[in-house]
Amino acid sequence: MKALLICPGRRPAVALLAETCPLAVAPLLAKCLVEYWIEYLVALGVREILIAASDRPAQVRAMVGDGTRWGLPIEIMAETHELSTEQASEKYGVPPDALPEVVVRMDHLPGRPRLRLFESYAAWFAGLQNWMPRAQMIERIGQCEVQPGVWVGLRTRIDPTAQLIAPCWIGSYVSVNSAAVIGPGAILEDGVIVAERASVVQSVIGPATFVGPKSWVENSIAHHHTLINWTTNSCLRVPDAFWLSSLHQPLTVIRPTVQPRPMKIKNDAQKLSIIQLDELSAANSMRFREEVRAAFSALHSIIEVDLSHTRFVDSCGLATLCSLHRSAGDRGISLRLLNPEPAVRQLLELTQMHRFFEIARTEPSWPDMPKPAITRFAPVPALVPAH
C-alpha cells in the first residue's frame, strides 16, 4: 500500500512558527508532524510513502531521510506550492497503478481532523494540548507519567521544590529549577531550562530555550527570544537574554533601527504626563530619569507615562521605571503606565512588572503618531471543539 503526504506550505496565520523550519517539522511534543504521520501510516500497513513539500523540502528530507528508521522507502517531492488532495492525486496517480491509496494533507494530527493546527496560534496550542495524552501512548524511551497528567522525559532534572501541575508535558534533557511552577497546560520541549521561581502556565516552550529567573510565561508560545501570546496574536522579541533566550544561538539585534525622537513632558498642575516616548532603553533611560525628576513638583499627585507608541523597552528601561516608581512613592506621588501596546504588555507580564505598576487603558495621547513596530495579527477565530 502506498501513501502520499502533503506538507503544509506557508501559512500567514502562524508565520512565526515557521521562521526557522517548515511547519511539517516544527517541534511538537518532542517530535514533529511528519513523524507522527509516518508512524501512523506504518501502523496502517503502508509500505511506501511519498511526501510532497513546497516549503524548504531539504529540511523535510533531512528529518525523515530515506525511511530506513521506519523500515520503508520514503521519497521527498519538491513542489512550487502546496497541493490540494485532488491535485496531488492527479499528479502522482500516473500511471494508474502508481495511484496512492492514502492521500493526506497534513494540516492536523492523525485522528484529529477537526483540530486544524494552522488556522491560528490558539489552534496550534489547542492541538498540542489535545495530543498530549496520545503522544504519551506512542513508544518513547524514557518518557513516563510521574503523576496523573504529568509526563516527564529522559534525563530530565526537576528540583524537589518545583511544582508540576497537571496537565503538563516535560521533554528530555530538561532542567526545572527551585520553586519553579510548571502547569497547568504547560509543554516544555527537549533541552529547555526553567530557572528558579519562573512560571510556565498554559504555554509551550520550544526546544533549547532558557526561561529566566522569576519570569512568568502565560498563554504563550515561546521559542528562543520570541514570545507569542496565542490569545491576542501579539509577538514580542524579548530584548534581554536573562528573561528568555536560545541556549544554542546568540541573541540577535532586535532593537528597531528608527531613531527615537525626544520625549515630551506635560505639566498640568497636579499631574505630570510623559508622552511621545518612542523607546525606553539603555540609550535614553538616564536622560528619561533626569528630565522626569527635574520636572517633579510638590504640587504633583500623579505621574502618567504613556506607552501607547513605545516600540522598544529593555531591562534598563524597566529598571528606570522601577526607580521612578520608588522616587515618586517617597514623595507621595502615584505612578501610572498608560496604554501599553501588546508587545510591551507582554514584556511587563513576562517580568511580572504588571503586578508592580498601576496600568490603565485610555485613549492614546497622540492618535496621529505612527503605530509602533511590533507584530500584530488578525483576531483569533473560535476553535472547533475536540471530539
C-alpha positions as CSV (number, residue, x, y, z in Angstrom):
1,M,0.0,0.0,0.0
2,K,1.3,3.4,-1.0
3,A,0.6,6.8,0.7
4,L,1.1,10.4,-0.2
5,L,1.6,13.1,2.5
6,I,1.2,16.8,1.6
7,C,3.2,19.1,3.8
8,P,1.7,22.4,4.8
9,G,3.1,25.4,2.9
10,R,3.4,28.9,4.2
11,R,0.5,29.8,6.5
12,P,0.4,33.5,7.3
13,A,-1.8,32.9,10.4
14,V,1.1,31.1,12.1
15,A,4.0,32.5,10.2
16,L,6.3,32.8,13.3
17,L,6.1,29.0,13.9
18,A,7.9,28.6,10.5
19,E,10.6,31.1,11.0
20,T,13.4,28.5,11.4
21,C,11.9,25.4,9.9
22,P,8.8,24.4,7.8
23,L,5.6,23.6,9.7
24,A,5.9,19.9,8.8
25,V,9.0,19.6,11.0
26,A,8.2,22.2,13.7
27,P,8.7,20.8,17.3
28,L,5.5,19.1,18.6
29,L,5.9,17.2,21.9
30,A,9.4,16.1,21.2
31,K,8.6,15.0,17.6
32,C,7.2,16.7,14.5
33,L,4.0,16.5,12.4
34,V,5.6,14.4,9.6
35,E,7.0,11.9,12.1
36,Y,3.6,11.3,13.7
37,W,2.0,10.8,10.3
38,I,4.7,8.4,9.1
39,E,4.3,6.3,12.3
40,Y,0.5,6.3,11.9
41,L,0.8,5.1,8.3
42,V,3.3,2.4,9.1
43,A,0.8,1.1,11.7
44,L,-1.9,1.0,9.0
45,G,0.3,-1.2,6.9
46,V,1.6,1.3,4.3
47,R,4.8,0.1,2.6
48,E,5.8,3.2,0.6
49,I,5.4,6.9,1.3
50,L,5.7,9.9,-1.0
51,I,6.0,13.4,0.7
52,A,5.1,16.5,-1.3
53,A,6.9,19.5,0.3
54,S,6.7,23.1,-1.0
55,D,8.3,24.8,1.9
56,R,12.1,24.1,2.4
57,P,11.9,20.4,1.2
58,A,15.6,20.0,2.0
59,Q,14.8,20.3,5.8
60,V,11.9,17.8,5.4
61,R,14.3,15.4,3.7
62,A,16.9,15.9,6.4
63,M,14.4,15.0,9.0
64,V,12.9,11.8,7.5
65,G,15.9,10.6,5.5
66,D,15.1,7.7,3.1
67,G,12.7,6.0,5.6
68,T,15.2,3.4,6.9
69,R,14.3,4.1,10.5
70,W,10.7,3.2,9.8
71,G,11.6,0.2,7.6
72,L,10.0,1.5,4.3
73,P,11.1,3.7,1.4
74,I,10.2,7.4,1.6
75,E,10.7,9.9,-1.3
76,I,10.5,13.7,-0.9
77,M,9.0,15.5,-3.9
78,A,9.8,19.3,-4.1
79,E,6.8,21.4,-5.1
80,T,6.4,25.0,-6.0
81,H,3.2,25.4,-3.9
82,E,1.1,23.4,-1.5
83,L,-1.0,20.9,-3.5
84,S,-4.7,20.1,-2.7
85,T,-5.5,16.4,-2.2
86,E,-7.1,16.4,-5.7
87,Q,-4.1,18.0,-7.4
88,A,-1.8,15.6,-5.6
89,S,-3.8,12.5,-6.5
90,E,-3.9,13.6,-10.1
91,K,-0.2,14.4,-10.3
92,Y,1.1,11.3,-8.6
93,G,-1.5,8.9,-10.0
94,V,0.0,8.4,-13.4
95,P,0.4,5.6,-14.5
96,P,-2.8,4.4,-12.8
97,D,-1.0,1.6,-10.9
98,A,1.0,4.3,-9.1
99,L,-2.0,5.9,-7.6
100,P,-1.5,6.4,-3.8
101,E,-4.2,4.6,-1.8
102,V,-3.9,7.1,1.1
103,V,-3.6,10.8,0.4
104,V,-3.2,13.1,3.5
105,R,-2.9,16.8,3.7
106,M,-1.0,17.4,6.9
107,D,-2.9,20.2,8.5
108,H,-3.9,18.2,11.5
109,L,-2.6,15.3,13.6
110,P,-3.6,11.7,13.0
111,G,-7.1,11.0,14.2
112,R,-7.7,14.7,14.9
113,P,-9.2,16.1,11.6
114,R,-11.4,18.7,13.4
115,L,-8.4,20.4,15.0
116,R,-6.8,22.3,12.2
117,L,-3.4,23.3,13.6
118,F,-2.5,26.2,11.3
119,E,-5.6,28.4,11.5
120,S,-4.2,30.4,14.4
121,Y,-1.7,30.2,17.2
122,A,-4.6,29.3,19.5
123,A,-5.5,26.4,17.2
124,W,-1.8,25.2,17.3
125,F,-1.8,25.4,21.1
126,A,-5.2,23.6,21.4
127,G,-3.9,20.9,19.1
128,L,-0.9,20.2,21.2
129,Q,-3.0,20.1,24.4
130,N,-5.4,17.7,22.8
131,W,-2.5,15.5,21.6
132,M,-0.7,15.4,24.9
133,P,-2.2,12.1,26.2
134,R,-2.0,10.5,22.8
135,A,1.7,11.4,22.4
136,Q,2.4,9.5,25.7
137,M,0.9,6.3,24.3
138,I,3.4,6.3,21.4
139,E,6.5,4.3,22.2
140,R,9.1,6.6,23.7
141,I,12.3,5.6,25.5
142,G,12.4,7.1,29.0
143,Q,9.2,9.1,28.8
144,C,6.9,8.2,31.8
145,E,3.9,9.6,33.6
146,V,5.3,10.5,37.0
147,Q,1.9,11.5,38.4
148,P,-1.6,11.7,36.8
149,G,-1.4,14.0,33.8
150,V,2.3,14.9,34.2
151,W,4.7,13.3,31.7
152,V,8.5,13.6,32.1
153,G,11.2,12.6,29.6
154,L,14.6,11.0,29.7
155,R,17.4,12.6,31.7
156,T,15.3,15.5,33.0
157,R,16.2,17.1,36.3
158,I,13.4,18.6,38.4
159,D,14.2,20.3,41.7
160,P,12.2,18.9,44.7
161,T,10.8,22.3,45.4
162,A,9.4,22.8,41.9
163,Q,5.6,22.4,41.3
164,L,4.3,20.3,38.5
165,I,0.6,20.9,37.9
166,A,-1.4,18.6,35.6
167,P,-1.7,18.5,32.7
168,C,1.9,19.2,31.6
169,W,4.5,17.6,29.4
170,I,8.2,17.9,30.1
171,G,10.5,16.6,27.4
172,S,14.0,15.1,27.6
173,Y,17.2,16.8,28.9
174,V,15.1,19.5,30.6
175,S,16.1,21.3,33.8
176,V,13.4,22.7,36.1
177,N,15.0,24.6,39.0
178,S,13.9,25.5,42.5
179,A,10.5,26.9,43.2
180,A,9.5,26.9,39.5
181,V,5.9,26.3,38.6
182,I,5.1,24.2,35.5
183,G,1.5,23.9,34.5
184,P,-1.3,23.6,34.2
185,G,-1.3,23.3,30.4
186,A,2.5,23.6,30.1
187,I,4.6,21.9,27.5
188,L,8.4,22.1,27.7
189,E,10.1,20.7,24.6
190,D,13.5,19.0,24.8
191,G,16.5,20.8,26.2
192,V,14.6,23.6,28.0
193,I,15.9,25.2,31.1
194,V,13.5,26.9,33.5
195,A,15.3,29.0,36.1
196,E,14.3,29.4,39.7
197,R,10.9,30.8,40.6
198,A,9.9,31.0,37.0
199,S,6.3,30.0,36.0
200,V,5.0,28.4,32.8
201,V,1.2,28.3,32.6
202,Q,-0.9,27.4,29.5
203,S,2.2,27.8,27.4
204,V,4.6,26.0,25.1
205,I,8.4,26.5,25.5
206,G,10.3,25.5,22.3
207,P,13.5,23.3,22.3
208,A,16.7,24.7,23.8
209,T,15.0,27.7,25.3
210,F,16.0,29.4,28.5
211,V,13.3,30.9,30.8
212,G,14.9,33.3,33.2
213,P,14.5,33.6,37.0
214,K,11.1,34.8,38.2
215,S,9.8,35.1,34.6
216,W,6.1,34.5,34.1
217,V,5.1,32.9,30.8
218,E,1.4,32.5,30.4
219,N,-0.9,31.9,27.4
220,S,2.2,32.0,25.2
221,I,4.3,30.1,22.7
222,A,8.0,30.9,23.4
223,H,10.9,29.8,21.3
224,H,14.4,31.3,21.9
225,H,13.8,35.1,22.2
226,T,10.4,35.1,20.5
227,L,7.2,35.3,22.7
228,I,3.8,34.9,21.0
229,N,0.6,35.4,23.0
230,W,-1.8,32.9,21.5
231,T,-4.8,34.7,23.0
232,T,-4.1,38.1,21.4
233,N,-1.8,37.0,18.5
234,S,0.8,39.6,19.5
235,C,4.5,39.0,19.3
236,L,7.4,40.2,21.4
237,R,11.1,39.8,20.6
238,V,12.4,39.7,24.2
239,P,15.4,42.0,24.3
240,D,17.4,40.6,27.2
241,A,18.8,37.0,27.3
242,F,18.3,36.6,31.0
243,W,14.5,36.7,30.6
244,L,14.1,34.5,27.5
245,S,16.7,33.3,25.1
246,S,18.2,30.5,23.0
247,L,20.7,28.1,24.6
248,H,22.4,27.5,21.2
249,Q,22.3,30.7,19.3
250,P,23.4,34.2,20.3
251,L,20.7,36.8,20.8
252,T,20.3,38.8,17.6
253,V,19.9,42.5,17.5
254,I,16.1,43.2,17.7
255,R,16.0,46.9,18.6
256,P,14.2,48.9,15.9
257,T,16.5,50.9,13.7
258,V,14.3,54.0,13.8
259,Q,16.0,56.9,15.7
260,P,13.8,57.7,18.7
261,R,12.5,61.3,19.0
262,P,12.8,63.3,22.2
263,M,10.0,62.6,24.6
264,K,7.7,65.3,25.8
265,I,6.7,66.2,29.3
266,K,3.4,67.9,30.0
267,N,3.0,69.6,33.4
268,D,-0.7,70.1,34.2
269,A,-0.9,71.4,37.8
270,Q,-1.3,68.2,39.9
271,K,-0.4,65.7,37.0
272,L,2.9,65.1,35.2
273,S,2.5,63.4,31.8
274,I,5.3,61.8,29.8
275,I,4.2,61.3,26.2
276,Q,5.8,60.7,22.7
277,L,8.1,58.0,24.2
278,D,9.4,56.0,21.3
279,E,11.6,53.7,23.4
280,L,12.9,53.3,26.9
281,S,16.3,51.6,26.8
282,A,19.9,51.9,27.8
283,A,20.2,54.6,25.1
284,N,17.9,57.0,26.7
285,S,17.0,55.8,30.2
286,M,19.4,58.1,32.0
287,R,18.1,61.2,30.2
288,F,14.5,60.0,30.9
289,R,15.2,59.7,34.6
290,E,16.9,63.1,34.8
291,E,14.3,65.0,32.9
292,V,11.4,63.5,34.8
293,R,12.9,64.1,38.2
294,A,13.7,67.6,37.2
295,A,10.0,68.2,36.4
296,F,8.9,66.9,39.8
297,S,7.0,69.4,41.9
298,A,5.5,69.3,45.4
299,L,2.1,70.0,43.8
300,H,2.1,66.8,41.8
301,S,0.0,63.9,42.9
302,I,0.4,61.6,39.9
303,I,2.8,60.8,37.1
304,E,1.5,59.2,33.9
305,V,3.8,57.5,31.4
306,D,2.0,57.0,28.1
307,L,3.4,53.8,26.4
308,S,0.9,53.7,23.6
309,H,3.6,54.3,21.0
310,T,6.7,52.8,22.7
311,R,8.4,50.5,20.3
312,F,11.2,49.1,22.5
313,V,11.8,48.5,26.2
314,D,14.7,46.6,27.6
315,S,16.0,45.8,31.1
316,C,17.4,49.3,31.6
317,G,14.1,50.8,30.7
318,L,12.2,48.6,33.2
319,A,14.8,49.4,35.9
320,T,14.3,53.1,35.2
321,L,10.5,52.8,35.6
322,C,11.1,50.9,38.9
323,S,13.4,53.6,40.1
324,L,10.9,56.3,39.1
325,H,8.2,54.4,41.0
326,R,10.2,54.4,44.2
327,S,11.2,58.0,43.9
328,A,7.7,59.1,43.3
329,G,6.4,57.0,46.1
330,D,8.9,58.6,48.5
331,R,7.3,61.9,47.7
332,G,3.7,60.6,47.9
333,I,3.2,60.7,44.2
334,S,1.5,57.9,42.3
335,L,2.9,56.4,39.0
336,R,0.6,55.1,36.3
337,L,1.5,53.4,33.0
338,L,-1.0,54.2,30.2
339,N,-1.9,52.3,27.1
340,P,0.9,49.8,26.7
341,E,0.8,48.1,23.3
342,P,0.5,44.2,23.3
343,A,4.3,43.7,23.0
344,V,5.1,46.0,25.9
345,R,2.3,44.5,27.9
346,Q,3.8,41.0,27.3
347,L,7.2,42.2,28.5
348,L,5.6,43.6,31.7
349,E,3.8,40.3,32.3
350,L,6.9,38.2,31.5
351,T,8.9,40.0,34.1
352,Q,5.8,40.2,36.5
353,M,6.1,44.0,36.5
354,H,2.4,44.2,35.7
355,R,1.9,43.3,39.4
356,F,4.1,46.2,40.5
357,F,2.8,49.1,38.4
358,E,-0.7,50.5,38.0
359,I,-1.6,50.0,34.4
360,A,-4.5,51.8,32.8
361,R,-6.1,51.8,29.4
362,T,-7.3,55.1,27.9
363,E,-7.3,56.7,24.5
364,P,-3.8,57.4,23.1
365,S,-2.5,60.8,23.8
366,W,-1.1,61.2,20.2
367,P,-3.5,59.4,17.8
368,D,-1.8,60.9,14.8
369,M,1.5,59.3,15.6
370,P,2.7,56.2,13.6
371,K,2.0,52.7,15.0
372,P,4.8,51.0,16.9
373,A,7.0,48.5,15.2
374,I,5.5,45.3,16.7
375,T,4.0,42.3,15.0
376,R,0.2,42.1,15.2
377,F,-2.2,39.5,13.6
378,A,-5.9,39.1,12.9
379,P,-8.2,38.2,15.8
380,V,-8.2,34.6,16.9
381,P,-11.1,32.6,15.4
382,A,-13.3,30.3,17.5
383,L,-11.9,26.9,17.9
384,V,-13.7,23.7,16.9
385,P,-14.2,21.6,20.0
386,A,-12.3,18.3,20.1
387,H,-14.2,15.0,19.7
